[in-house]
């Protein structure tokens, strides 16, 4: 077991005092069997006129802040301490029908399973399916986890990570054709590739907790949208999850080329990546008012 402390600070700066609309924050990790929250603190300056906490339809924690005070700087500081208890992902934990490809989902009633099987992005010539098929053996069965590992490493080794300042996420087909992208782009490509092979998959985001893993370059968004930045020992991150009977949702990180959760702390799981922005809000002012945004993420660990 490892104890982690995650500090995530986002600061927006403006040329003059501006008013702020509602801000939605997804910074608190999910409570689940492999990660348990010890303490969570959220500091906001200026102090919001109201702050409430809700769970969305996926069980993700969302903080909603509203403001009446004007300011030339808006800062959010989240500090979370948690126990990180990732188990080993192995074939022994899978149902018999999930150990070799293809996986048999017959008769399984699982939240979001049908949604996870459905492809969501245009690919009229099935280019993504053709790319994914290269990882299938020419003959004979293949272990399911081995196949997912091949897909994950295929993205890690075959695509270039490129920091992109512009907001938004590339379509999976665009990432495939360009041969480059960010962690969110790679996660979305992994999801669509897995779906072409009949896997149920969804999008996950949170933190890359281990400095031994390569976060590559950070991804950032400008103005008052979400931000993803590398800290000295951690980063916000995105990856895929694939549902396997017996094991449940298994984490697959194509940016690092891995299968399993050893270095991942989950904050949000969704179907649409736009629903997993760490921080999103609005301001009322002129187009020249924003001066920029600073983001700092650090993850410190202590073995118990």
C-alpha positions as CSV (number, residue, x, y, z in Angstrom):
1,X,0.0,0.0,0.0
2,X,1.2,3.5,-0.8
3,X,0.0,6.8,0.6
4,X,-0.2,9.6,-1.9
5,X,-0.7,13.3,-1.5
6,X,-1.9,15.1,-4.6
7,X,-1.7,18.9,-4.8
8,X,-3.4,20.5,-7.8
9,X,-3.3,24.3,-8.1
10,X,-4.8,26.3,-11.0
11,X,-4.6,30.1,-11.1
12,X,-6.3,32.3,-13.7
13,X,-5.0,35.9,-14.1
14,X,-6.8,38.9,-15.7
15,X,-5.8,42.4,-16.7
16,X,-8.5,43.9,-14.5
17,X,-11.1,42.6,-12.0
18,X,-13.7,40.5,-13.8
19,X,-16.9,38.7,-12.7
20,X,-17.0,34.9,-12.6
21,X,-19.7,32.5,-13.7
22,X,-20.2,29.0,-12.4
23,X,-17.1,26.8,-12.2
24,X,-17.3,23.0,-12.1
25,X,-14.3,21.0,-10.6
26,X,-13.5,17.3,-11.0
27,X,-10.4,17.0,-8.8
28,X,-11.4,14.6,-6.0
29,X,-10.4,11.0,-6.8
30,X,-13.1,8.4,-6.8
31,X,-13.7,6.3,-3.7
32,X,-13.3,2.6,-4.7
33,X,-11.6,-0.6,-3.5
34,X,-8.2,0.3,-4.9
35,X,-8.0,3.9,-3.7
36,X,-9.4,5.3,-0.5
37,X,-9.5,9.0,0.4
38,X,-7.9,9.9,3.8
39,X,-8.4,13.7,3.6
40,X,-9.5,16.2,0.9
41,X,-9.3,20.0,1.1
42,X,-10.3,22.5,-1.5
43,X,-9.3,26.1,-1.2
44,X,-10.7,28.8,-3.6
45,X,-9.7,32.5,-3.8
46,X,-11.7,34.7,-3.9
47,X,-14.1,32.7,-1.7
48,X,-17.1,31.6,-3.6
49,X,-20.6,32.7,-2.6
50,X,-21.7,29.1,-2.7
51,X,-19.9,25.8,-3.0
52,X,-21.8,22.5,-3.3
53,X,-20.7,18.9,-4.0
54,X,-22.6,16.4,-6.1
55,X,-22.1,13.1,-7.8
56,X,-22.7,12.8,-11.5
57,X,-24.4,9.8,-13.2
58,X,-21.1,7.9,-13.2
59,X,-20.4,8.4,-9.5
60,X,-17.7,11.0,-10.2
61,X,-17.3,13.8,-7.5
62,X,-18.1,17.3,-8.8
63,X,-17.7,20.6,-6.9
64,X,-19.7,23.5,-8.2
65,X,-18.6,27.0,-7.2
66,X,-20.5,30.3,-7.8
67,X,-19.1,33.8,-7.2
68,X,-20.4,37.3,-6.5
69,X,-17.0,39.0,-5.9
70,X,-14.9,40.4,-8.8
71,X,-11.2,39.8,-8.9
72,X,-8.2,39.9,-11.2
73,X,-7.0,36.5,-10.0
74,X,-9.0,33.3,-9.4
75,X,-7.2,30.4,-7.8
76,X,-8.2,26.8,-7.0
77,X,-6.1,24.5,-4.7
78,X,-7.0,20.9,-4.2
79,X,-5.0,18.8,-1.8
80,X,-6.0,15.1,-1.4
81,X,-4.4,12.4,0.6
82,X,-5.3,8.8,-0.2
83,X,-4.3,5.2,0.1
84,X,-3.4,3.7,-3.3
85,X,-4.0,0.0,-3.4
86,X,-3.7,-1.1,-7.0
87,X,-4.0,-4.9,-7.4
88,X,-2.2,-6.9,-10.1
89,X,-4.1,-7.4,-13.3
90,X,-3.7,-11.1,-14.3
91,X,-5.5,-13.7,-16.3
92,X,-6.3,-15.6,-13.1
93,X,-8.8,-13.0,-12.1
94,X,-10.8,-13.2,-15.3
95,X,-13.8,-15.4,-16.0
96,X,-13.1,-18.2,-18.4
97,X,-15.0,-16.4,-21.2
98,X,-12.7,-13.4,-20.9
99,X,-9.3,-15.1,-20.8
100,X,-8.9,-15.5,-24.5
101,X,-10.1,-13.3,-27.3
102,X,-12.9,-12.7,-28.2
103,X,-14.6,-11.9,-24.9
104,X,-18.1,-13.2,-24.4
105,X,-20.4,-10.6,-22.8
106,X,-23.5,-12.7,-23.2
107,X,-25.9,-12.4,-20.3
108,X,-23.8,-9.8,-18.4
109,X,-25.7,-6.9,-17.0
110,X,-23.2,-4.2,-16.2
111,X,-23.6,-0.4,-16.0
112,X,-22.6,1.3,-19.2
113,X,-21.7,-2.0,-21.0
114,X,-23.9,-1.4,-24.0
115,X,-22.7,2.2,-24.3
116,X,-19.1,1.0,-24.0
117,X,-19.5,-1.4,-26.9
118,X,-20.9,1.3,-29.3
119,X,-18.5,3.1,-31.6
120,X,-19.0,6.9,-31.3
121,X,-16.8,8.5,-33.9
122,X,-17.0,8.5,-37.8
123,X,-14.7,6.0,-39.5
124,X,-16.5,5.2,-42.8
125,X,-13.7,3.0,-44.1
126,X,-13.0,1.3,-40.8
127,X,-9.4,2.5,-40.8
128,X,-9.2,2.2,-37.0
129,X,-10.5,-1.4,-37.2
130,X,-7.9,-2.2,-39.9
131,X,-5.2,-0.7,-37.7
132,X,-6.3,-2.7,-34.6
133,X,-6.6,-5.9,-36.6
134,X,-2.8,-6.0,-37.1
135,X,-2.4,-7.0,-33.4
136,X,-4.5,-10.1,-33.8
137,X,-2.5,-13.3,-34.4
138,X,-2.7,-14.8,-37.9
139,X,-4.0,-18.1,-36.5
140,X,-4.9,-19.5,-33.1
141,X,-6.2,-17.8,-29.9
142,X,-4.6,-14.9,-28.1
143,X,-4.8,-14.0,-24.4
144,X,-7.1,-11.1,-23.8
145,X,-4.7,-9.2,-21.6
146,X,-1.9,-9.8,-24.1
147,X,-4.0,-8.4,-26.9
148,X,-4.9,-5.3,-24.9
149,X,-1.2,-4.9,-24.1
150,X,-0.3,-5.1,-27.8
151,X,-2.8,-2.4,-28.6
152,X,-1.5,-0.2,-25.8
153,X,2.1,-0.6,-26.8
154,X,1.2,-0.2,-30.4
155,X,0.0,3.4,-29.6
156,X,2.9,4.1,-27.3
157,X,5.5,2.9,-29.8
158,X,3.9,3.9,-33.0
159,X,2.6,7.5,-32.3
160,X,4.3,10.7,-31.2
161,X,3.2,12.6,-28.1
162,X,2.8,16.2,-28.9
163,X,1.8,19.0,-26.6
164,X,-1.2,20.9,-28.0
165,X,-2.3,24.3,-26.7
166,X,-5.6,24.4,-28.6
167,X,-8.7,23.2,-26.7
168,X,-10.5,20.0,-27.6
169,X,-9.7,16.4,-28.4
170,X,-8.8,15.0,-31.8
171,X,-11.1,12.4,-33.3
172,X,-9.6,8.9,-33.2
173,X,-9.4,8.9,-37.0
174,X,-7.5,12.2,-37.0
175,X,-5.0,10.8,-34.4
176,X,-4.5,7.7,-36.5
177,X,-3.9,9.7,-39.7
178,X,-1.6,12.2,-38.0
179,X,0.3,9.7,-36.0
180,X,0.6,12.0,-33.0
181,X,-1.5,13.4,-30.2
182,X,-1.9,14.0,-26.4
183,X,-2.8,11.5,-23.7
184,X,-6.5,12.3,-24.2
185,X,-6.2,11.7,-28.0
186,X,-4.4,8.4,-27.3
187,X,-7.0,7.3,-24.8
188,X,-9.8,8.0,-27.3
189,X,-8.0,6.1,-30.1
190,X,-7.5,3.1,-27.7
191,X,-11.2,3.1,-26.8
192,X,-12.3,3.1,-30.4
193,X,-9.7,0.5,-31.5
194,X,-10.9,-1.8,-28.6
195,X,-14.5,-1.3,-29.7
196,X,-13.7,-2.4,-33.2
197,X,-12.5,-5.7,-31.7
198,X,-15.7,-6.1,-29.7
199,X,-14.5,-4.8,-26.3
200,X,-16.6,-2.6,-24.1
201,X,-14.4,0.5,-23.3
202,X,-14.7,3.9,-21.7
203,X,-12.7,7.0,-20.9
204,X,-10.9,7.6,-17.6
205,X,-8.9,10.6,-16.3
206,X,-7.0,11.4,-13.2
207,X,-3.4,11.5,-12.2
208,X,-0.2,9.8,-13.2
209,X,1.2,9.1,-9.8
210,X,4.5,7.4,-10.4
211,X,7.6,9.4,-11.4
212,X,9.0,6.2,-12.8
213,X,6.4,6.3,-15.5
214,X,7.0,8.7,-18.4
215,X,4.3,11.4,-18.5
216,X,6.0,12.7,-21.6
217,X,5.0,16.3,-22.3
218,X,2.1,18.0,-20.5
219,X,-1.1,19.0,-22.1
220,X,-2.6,22.4,-21.4
221,X,-5.7,24.3,-22.2
222,X,-5.9,28.1,-22.1
223,X,-8.3,30.7,-20.6
224,X,-11.0,29.3,-18.3
225,X,-11.3,25.7,-19.5
226,X,-9.6,22.6,-18.1
227,X,-5.9,22.3,-17.7
228,X,-3.5,19.4,-17.7
229,X,0.1,20.0,-16.7
230,X,3.0,18.0,-15.5
231,X,4.2,18.6,-12.0
232,X,7.6,17.6,-10.5
233,X,6.4,14.2,-9.6
234,X,3.1,13.7,-11.2
235,X,0.7,14.8,-13.9
236,X,-3.0,14.9,-14.8
237,X,-3.5,12.1,-17.2
238,X,-6.1,10.3,-19.3
239,X,-6.4,6.6,-20.3
240,X,-8.9,3.9,-21.3
241,X,-10.8,1.3,-19.4
242,X,-11.9,-2.0,-20.9
243,X,-14.6,-4.2,-19.3
244,X,-13.5,-7.8,-18.7
245,X,-15.9,-10.3,-17.0
246,X,-14.4,-11.3,-13.7
247,X,-12.1,-8.3,-13.4
248,X,-14.5,-5.5,-14.2
249,X,-13.1,-2.3,-15.7
250,X,-9.4,-2.8,-16.4
251,X,-7.2,0.3,-16.9
252,X,-5.2,0.5,-20.2
253,X,-2.8,3.4,-20.6
254,X,-1.6,3.8,-24.2
255,X,0.5,6.9,-23.4
256,X,2.7,4.7,-21.2
257,X,2.0,1.4,-23.1
258,X,0.7,-0.3,-20.0
259,X,-2.2,-2.5,-18.7
260,X,-3.1,-2.1,-15.1
261,X,-3.4,0.6,-12.5
262,X,0.0,0.6,-10.8
263,X,0.7,4.3,-11.6
264,X,-2.9,5.7,-12.0
265,X,-5.3,7.5,-9.7
266,X,-8.8,7.7,-11.1
267,X,-10.8,10.9,-10.8
268,X,-13.4,10.4,-13.4
269,X,-14.9,7.8,-15.8
270,X,-17.1,8.9,-18.6
271,X,-18.2,8.1,-22.2
272,X,-17.5,11.6,-23.5
273,X,-14.0,13.0,-22.6
274,X,-15.6,16.5,-22.5
275,X,-17.5,15.4,-19.4
276,X,-14.2,14.8,-17.5
277,X,-12.6,18.2,-17.6
278,X,-10.8,18.8,-14.2
279,X,-11.9,22.5,-14.2
280,X,-14.3,24.4,-16.3
281,X,-16.0,27.8,-15.9
282,X,-16.7,31.2,-17.3
283,X,-15.8,34.8,-16.7
284,X,-17.5,38.0,-17.6
285,X,-15.2,40.6,-19.1
286,X,-13.5,41.7,-22.3
287,X,-11.7,39.4,-24.8
288,X,-8.3,41.0,-23.9
289,X,-8.8,40.6,-20.1
290,X,-7.3,37.0,-19.7
291,X,-3.6,37.2,-19.1
292,X,-3.1,33.5,-18.8
293,X,-3.3,30.4,-16.6
294,X,-0.8,28.6,-14.3
295,X,-1.2,25.0,-13.3
296,X,0.9,23.0,-10.9
297,X,0.4,19.3,-10.1
298,X,2.6,17.4,-7.7
299,X,2.2,13.9,-6.3
300,X,4.2,12.8,-3.3
301,X,4.2,9.2,-2.1
302,X,5.1,7.3,1.0
303,X,5.1,3.5,1.3
304,X,3.2,2.1,4.3
